[in-house]
Amino acid sequence: MNLYPIKIQFFLSYAALGSIAPLMALLLKEAKDFSPRQIAITLSVSSVGMLFTPALMTYLADKSIDSRKILRFIFFITAGSLIAVYYLNDPLHVTIGWTIYSIAFIPTLPLLDGYFFNHNEQLKENGEKPLKYQKIRIWGSLGFIAPSAILFFILSGGKNIANSLWCAVVFCVLSFLATYLMRAPSISEKGNVKKPTTEAFRVLLSPQLIPFCIGIFFSYTAANCYYPYLSVFFKESIGIQNNHITAITSIGVAIEIVYILNLTSLRKWLGFRGVLTLGLASMSIRLAIIATFPTLKTALIIQLFHGLEILSMFVLPIMYLDQVAGAGFRNSIQGAFTILITVPSRLLGFIIAGEIARIYSAKEVIYAGSILSALGMIVILIFLKTENKAQSLH
């Protein structure tokens, strides 16, 4: 199996995300002159629209629609909507443009994960050694870092923060072109489950997985609460300039690669529940530290533990979902998880953050993220009793 096409696609897709994710709230605040409530409304409305596309796109992928064609459609829409957001200024029009972008882009990562796991299953069927997800996922981390160097220059000297949108557009176009490098799914990889989305929800809502889903829901809510406002906090409370914010967050992403590469050792040492608990605990502690001691030195130090948060929220859960998914709904379970956990947590996190920022400040938003991640850690630690063998769910 030629790994370069999927590595390139992970790199470019995460680069498109990394171009604007660290600056999301700050972009709307400075470039569009949005109030905290307008920011919350825009991000929340976009989350509501995202409830449908993950299930639809991953369902189509499981029902033999070529996922490469779906990805091309996605990148075409995302690039166009980001260009529109750049030129629009009316709050309603910006919200519509941002919602279209969010609706289109949200299935991208679940589709890529499903594409990889389907190919991995094909390797097993051919008697070949399967690949480790983390070896592919690190290319996503590298991609997320890549825009920071570009943004450092295009945002320096007080330049318009909306220029970051053009950086995302370029990576969307490159992602579109990169789909032509990906090979088509083989016949054996395509679905034979009549209702893959229904089966995916059945597995996710089984008693064995409910503690896992609740714990991850709290952690995702925490991330969606604090992360969009982290750039606002860095600028208002510490005085970090826009072009330096992406550089600082990239340090944490660079270090996460080390954690991802050592995930196997961590799982052997701590177990599945142990790694999840450690990651959510580190997230809660580091947010509390930076909110209490808002200095540049502290902002740099806490980046050392960012990788544990990523492992527990965005690497281990994806690998685990593939383990509990049966043949024929590997794409759909990623999409169902997005609908059940990712999208509602985005909506709730954005609303909480927007209201806290409106009444108090970005500092209190960071504290809220710390509390929410601690709740997720407690649920995982107390109620996730076993390693939840996948065989018992099929």
C-alpha positions as CSV (number, residue, x, y, z in Angstrom):
1,M,0.0,0.0,0.0
2,N,1.4,3.4,-1.0
3,L,1.1,5.5,2.1
4,Y,2.2,8.8,0.6
5,P,-1.3,9.9,-0.7
6,I,-3.1,9.4,2.6
7,K,-0.2,11.0,4.5
8,I,-0.4,14.0,2.1
9,Q,-4.1,14.2,2.5
10,F,-3.9,14.1,6.3
11,F,-1.2,16.8,6.2
12,L,-3.2,19.2,3.9
13,S,-6.6,18.7,5.6
14,Y,-5.2,19.4,9.1
15,A,-3.2,22.4,7.6
16,A,-6.5,23.8,6.3
17,L,-7.9,23.4,9.9
18,G,-4.8,24.8,11.6
19,S,-4.9,27.9,9.5
20,I,-8.0,29.3,11.3
21,A,-8.8,27.1,14.3
22,P,-6.4,28.8,16.7
23,L,-7.6,32.2,15.7
24,M,-11.4,31.5,15.3
25,A,-12.9,33.9,17.9
26,L,-10.1,36.5,17.5
27,L,-10.7,36.6,13.8
28,L,-14.4,37.3,14.2
29,K,-13.7,39.8,17.0
30,E,-11.0,41.8,15.2
31,A,-11.7,41.4,11.4
32,K,-15.5,41.5,11.6
33,D,-15.9,43.5,14.8
34,F,-18.1,40.9,16.4
35,S,-19.2,41.2,20.1
36,P,-18.8,38.1,22.4
37,R,-22.5,37.3,21.9
38,Q,-22.3,37.6,18.1
39,I,-19.3,35.3,18.1
40,A,-21.2,32.8,20.2
41,I,-24.2,33.0,17.9
42,T,-22.1,32.5,14.8
43,L,-20.2,29.5,16.1
44,S,-23.3,28.0,17.6
45,V,-25.5,28.3,14.5
46,S,-22.7,26.7,12.4
47,S,-22.7,23.8,14.9
48,V,-26.5,23.2,14.5
49,G,-26.0,23.0,10.7
50,M,-23.3,20.4,11.3
51,L,-25.7,17.8,12.7
52,F,-26.5,16.3,9.4
53,T,-23.5,16.2,7.0
54,P,-21.3,13.8,9.0
55,A,-23.9,11.1,8.9
56,L,-24.8,11.7,5.3
57,M,-21.2,11.8,4.0
58,T,-19.9,8.8,6.0
59,Y,-23.1,6.8,5.1
60,L,-22.5,7.4,1.4
61,A,-18.9,6.3,1.9
62,D,-20.0,3.1,3.5
63,K,-22.6,2.5,0.8
64,S,-20.0,2.4,-2.0
65,I,-19.8,6.1,-3.0
66,D,-16.2,6.9,-3.7
67,S,-15.0,8.8,-0.7
68,R,-12.5,10.7,-2.9
69,K,-15.4,12.3,-4.8
70,I,-17.0,13.3,-1.5
71,L,-13.8,14.9,-0.3
72,R,-13.5,16.8,-3.6
73,F,-17.0,18.2,-3.1
74,I,-16.1,19.2,0.5
75,F,-12.9,21.0,-0.4
76,F,-14.6,22.9,-3.2
77,I,-17.4,24.2,-0.9
78,T,-15.0,25.0,2.0
79,A,-12.7,27.0,-0.2
80,G,-15.6,29.0,-1.7
81,S,-17.3,29.7,1.6
82,L,-14.0,30.9,3.2
83,I,-13.4,33.3,0.4
84,A,-17.0,34.6,0.9
85,V,-16.3,35.1,4.6
86,Y,-13.2,37.1,3.8
87,Y,-15.2,39.7,1.8
88,L,-18.4,39.7,3.8
89,N,-18.9,42.0,6.8
90,D,-22.6,42.0,7.6
91,P,-23.0,39.7,10.7
92,L,-25.8,37.7,9.1
93,H,-23.9,37.1,5.9
94,V,-20.7,36.2,7.8
95,T,-22.7,33.7,9.9
96,I,-24.2,32.1,6.8
97,G,-20.8,31.8,5.2
98,W,-19.2,30.4,8.3
99,T,-22.0,27.9,8.7
100,I,-21.6,26.7,5.1
101,Y,-17.9,26.3,5.7
102,S,-18.5,24.4,9.0
103,I,-21.2,22.1,7.5
104,A,-18.9,21.2,4.6
105,F,-15.7,20.7,6.5
106,I,-16.9,18.7,9.5
107,P,-17.1,15.3,7.7
108,T,-13.5,15.7,6.4
109,L,-11.6,14.1,9.3
110,P,-14.1,11.3,9.9
111,L,-14.0,10.4,6.2
112,L,-10.2,10.4,6.2
113,D,-10.2,8.2,9.4
114,G,-12.7,5.8,7.8
115,Y,-10.7,5.7,4.5
116,F,-7.5,4.8,6.4
117,F,-9.2,2.1,8.6
118,N,-10.9,0.5,5.5
119,H,-7.5,0.2,3.8
120,N,-6.0,-1.2,7.0
121,E,-8.7,-3.9,6.9
122,Q,-7.8,-4.7,3.3
123,L,-4.2,-5.3,4.4
124,K,-5.4,-7.8,7.0
125,E,-7.5,-9.6,4.4
126,N,-4.5,-9.8,2.2
127,G,-2.4,-11.3,5.0
128,E,-0.3,-8.2,5.4
129,K,0.7,-6.4,8.6
130,P,-1.8,-3.7,9.5
131,L,-0.6,-0.1,10.0
132,K,-0.8,1.9,13.2
133,Y,-3.2,4.8,13.1
134,Q,-0.8,7.0,15.1
135,K,1.9,6.7,12.4
136,I,-0.6,8.3,9.9
137,R,-2.1,10.7,12.4
138,I,1.2,12.4,13.1
139,W,1.0,13.8,9.5
140,G,-2.2,15.6,10.6
141,S,-0.2,17.1,13.5
142,L,2.6,18.2,11.1
143,G,-0.1,19.7,8.9
144,F,-1.7,21.6,11.7
145,I,1.7,23.2,12.5
146,A,2.5,24.1,8.9
147,P,0.4,27.2,8.6
148,S,2.0,28.8,11.7
149,A,5.1,29.7,9.7
150,I,3.0,31.3,7.0
151,L,0.8,33.1,9.4
152,F,3.8,34.5,11.3
153,F,4.6,36.5,8.2
154,I,1.2,37.3,6.8
155,L,0.0,38.5,10.2
156,S,3.1,40.4,11.2
157,G,3.1,44.1,11.6
158,G,-0.5,44.3,12.6
159,K,-1.8,43.0,9.2
160,N,-5.4,42.0,8.9
161,I,-6.1,38.7,10.8
162,A,-8.6,37.8,8.1
163,N,-5.6,37.0,5.9
164,S,-5.5,33.7,7.7
165,L,-8.6,32.7,5.7
166,W,-6.6,32.8,2.5
167,C,-4.1,30.5,4.0
168,A,-6.9,28.0,4.7
169,V,-8.2,28.5,1.2
170,V,-4.9,27.5,-0.3
171,F,-4.7,24.3,1.7
172,C,-8.3,23.5,0.8
173,V,-7.4,23.8,-2.9
174,L,-4.3,21.6,-2.4
175,S,-6.4,19.1,-0.5
176,F,-8.8,19.0,-3.4
177,L,-6.0,18.2,-5.8
178,A,-4.4,15.6,-3.5
179,T,-7.6,13.5,-3.7
180,Y,-6.5,12.5,-7.2
181,L,-3.4,10.8,-5.6
182,M,-5.6,8.6,-3.4
183,R,-6.5,5.1,-4.7
184,A,-10.1,4.1,-5.1
185,P,-11.6,1.8,-2.4
186,S,-11.5,-1.9,-3.4
187,I,-14.7,-3.9,-3.6
188,S,-14.1,-5.7,-0.4
189,E,-13.8,-2.4,1.5
190,K,-17.3,-1.3,0.5
191,G,-20.2,-1.8,2.8
192,N,-22.5,-4.8,3.1
193,V,-24.5,-3.5,6.1
194,K,-28.0,-2.5,5.1
195,K,-28.2,0.4,7.7
196,P,-24.7,1.3,8.6
197,T,-25.7,4.6,10.4
198,T,-28.3,2.8,12.5
199,E,-25.8,0.1,13.4
200,A,-23.2,2.7,14.3
201,F,-25.6,4.5,16.7
202,R,-26.6,1.1,18.3
203,V,-23.0,0.4,19.1
204,L,-22.3,3.9,20.5
205,L,-25.4,3.9,22.7
206,S,-24.7,0.4,24.1
207,P,-24.2,0.3,27.9
208,Q,-20.5,-0.5,27.5
209,L,-19.8,2.7,25.6
210,I,-22.1,5.2,27.3
211,P,-19.4,6.1,30.0
212,F,-16.9,6.6,27.3
213,C,-19.2,8.8,25.2
214,I,-20.2,10.9,28.2
215,G,-16.6,11.4,29.4
216,I,-15.5,12.4,25.9
217,F,-18.5,14.7,25.5
218,F,-17.4,16.7,28.6
219,S,-13.9,16.9,27.3
220,Y,-15.0,18.0,23.8
221,T,-17.2,20.6,25.4
222,A,-14.3,21.9,27.4
223,A,-12.1,22.1,24.2
224,N,-14.8,23.9,22.3
225,C,-15.3,26.2,25.2
226,Y,-11.7,27.3,25.7
227,Y,-9.9,26.8,22.4
228,P,-11.6,29.4,20.3
229,Y,-11.0,32.0,23.0
230,L,-7.4,31.0,23.9
231,S,-6.1,33.4,21.2
232,V,-8.3,36.2,22.7
233,F,-7.0,35.3,26.2
234,F,-3.4,35.3,25.0
235,K,-3.8,38.7,23.5
236,E,-5.9,40.4,26.2
237,S,-4.3,38.9,29.3
238,I,-0.7,38.3,28.2
239,G,-0.3,40.7,25.3
240,I,0.8,38.2,22.7
241,Q,0.5,39.5,19.2
242,N,-1.5,37.6,16.5
243,N,1.4,36.3,14.5
244,H,3.0,34.9,17.7
245,I,-0.2,33.1,18.9
246,T,0.0,30.5,16.2
247,A,3.7,30.0,16.8
248,I,3.1,29.3,20.5
249,T,0.2,26.9,19.9
250,S,2.3,25.1,17.3
251,I,4.9,24.3,20.0
252,G,2.3,22.2,21.7
253,V,1.2,20.5,18.5
254,A,4.9,19.7,17.7
255,I,5.3,18.1,21.1
256,E,2.1,16.1,20.6
257,I,3.9,14.1,17.9
258,V,6.2,12.7,20.5
259,Y,3.2,11.6,22.6
260,I,1.5,10.1,19.5
261,L,4.6,8.1,18.5
262,N,4.8,6.7,22.1
263,L,1.1,5.9,22.4
264,T,1.6,2.1,22.3
265,S,4.0,2.3,25.3
266,L,1.6,4.6,27.2
267,R,-1.3,2.1,26.7
268,K,0.8,-0.8,27.9
269,W,1.8,1.1,31.0
270,L,-1.5,2.8,31.9
271,G,-4.1,1.0,29.9
272,F,-6.9,2.6,27.8
273,R,-8.7,4.2,30.7
274,G,-5.5,5.3,32.3
275,V,-4.3,7.3,29.2
276,L,-7.7,8.9,28.8
277,T,-7.8,9.9,32.5
278,L,-4.2,11.3,32.4
279,G,-4.9,13.3,29.2
280,L,-8.1,14.9,30.6
281,A,-6.4,15.6,34.0
282,S,-3.5,17.3,32.3
283,M,-6.0,19.4,30.2
284,S,-7.8,20.5,33.3
285,I,-4.6,21.3,35.2
286,R,-2.9,23.2,32.4
287,L,-5.9,25.4,31.8
288,A,-6.2,26.2,35.5
289,I,-2.5,27.1,35.6
290,I,-2.5,29.5,32.6
291,A,-5.7,31.2,33.8
292,T,-4.2,31.7,37.2
293,F,-0.7,32.7,36.1
294,P,-1.2,34.4,32.7
295,T,2.4,35.0,31.6
296,L,4.3,34.2,28.4
297,K,6.5,31.7,30.3
298,T,3.5,29.8,31.6
299,A,1.9,29.8,28.1
300,L,5.1,28.1,26.8
301,I,5.4,25.6,29.6
302,I,1.8,24.3,29.4
303,Q,2.4,23.5,25.7
304,L,4.5,20.6,27.0
305,F,1.4,18.7,28.1
306,H,-0.9,19.6,25.1
307,G,0.0,16.2,23.5
308,L,-1.7,14.2,26.4
309,E,-4.9,16.1,25.7
310,I,-4.8,15.3,22.0
311,L,-4.1,11.6,22.7
312,S,-7.1,11.3,25.0
313,M,-9.5,13.3,22.8
314,F,-8.6,13.0,19.2
315,V,-6.3,9.9,18.8
316,L,-7.4,7.1,21.2
317,P,-11.2,7.7,20.7
318,I,-10.8,7.4,16.9
319,M,-8.8,4.2,17.2
320,Y,-11.2,2.8,19.7
321,L,-14.2,3.5,17.5
322,D,-12.6,1.5,14.7
323,Q,-12.1,-1.4,17.1
324,V,-15.8,-1.5,18.1
325,A,-17.0,-1.0,14.5
326,G,-17.9,-4.0,12.5
327,A,-17.2,-4.5,8.8
328,G,-19.5,-2.3,6.7
329,F,-19.9,0.7,9.0
330,R,-16.3,2.0,9.7
331,N,-17.1,5.3,8.1
332,S,-20.5,5.6,9.6
333,I,-19.4,5.1,13.2
334,Q,-17.0,8.0,12.8
335,G,-19.8,10.1,11.4
336,A,-22.3,8.9,14.1
337,F,-19.7,9.8,16.8
338,T,-19.4,13.3,15.2
339,I,-23.2,13.8,15.4
340,L,-23.6,12.3,18.9
341,I,-20.6,13.9,20.6
342,T,-18.6,16.3,18.4
343,V,-21.3,18.6,17.1
344,P,-23.5,18.9,20.3
345,S,-20.3,19.5,22.4
346,R,-19.3,22.3,19.9
347,L,-22.7,23.9,20.3
348,L,-22.7,23.7,24.1
349,G,-19.1,24.8,24.4
350,F,-19.5,27.8,22.1
351,I,-22.7,28.9,24.0
352,I,-21.0,28.6,27.4
353,A,-17.9,30.4,26.2
354,G,-19.9,33.2,24.6
355,E,-22.0,33.9,27.6
356,I,-19.0,33.8,30.0
357,A,-17.0,36.1,27.7
358,R,-19.9,38.5,27.5
359,I,-20.4,38.7,31.2
360,Y,-16.8,38.3,32.4
361,S,-13.8,37.8,30.2
362,A,-11.7,35.2,28.3
363,K,-9.9,34.3,31.5
364,E,-13.1,32.9,33.0
365,V,-13.7,31.0,29.8
366,I,-10.4,29.2,30.3
367,Y,-11.4,28.3,33.9
368,A,-14.7,26.9,32.6
369,G,-12.8,24.7,30.2
370,S,-10.7,23.4,33.1
371,I,-13.8,22.5,35.1
372,L,-15.5,20.7,32.2
373,S,-12.4,18.7,31.4
374,A,-12.2,17.7,35.1
375,L,-15.8,16.4,34.9
376,G,-14.9,14.3,31.8
377,M,-12.0,12.9,33.7
378,I,-14.1,11.9,36.7
379,V,-16.7,10.1,34.5
380,I,-13.9,8.1,32.7
381,L,-12.1,7.3,35.9
382,I,-15.2,6.1,37.9
383,F,-17.6,4.7,35.3
384,L,-15.4,3.3,32.5
385,K,-14.8,0.0,34.2
386,T,-13.1,-2.2,31.6
387,E,-11.2,-2.0,28.3
388,N,-14.5,-2.8,26.6
389,K,-13.5,-5.6,24.2
390,A,-14.9,-4.8,20.8
391,Q,-16.1,-8.4,20.2
392,S,-18.8,-8.1,22.8
393,L,-20.4,-5.3,20.9
394,H,-20.9,-7.1,17.6
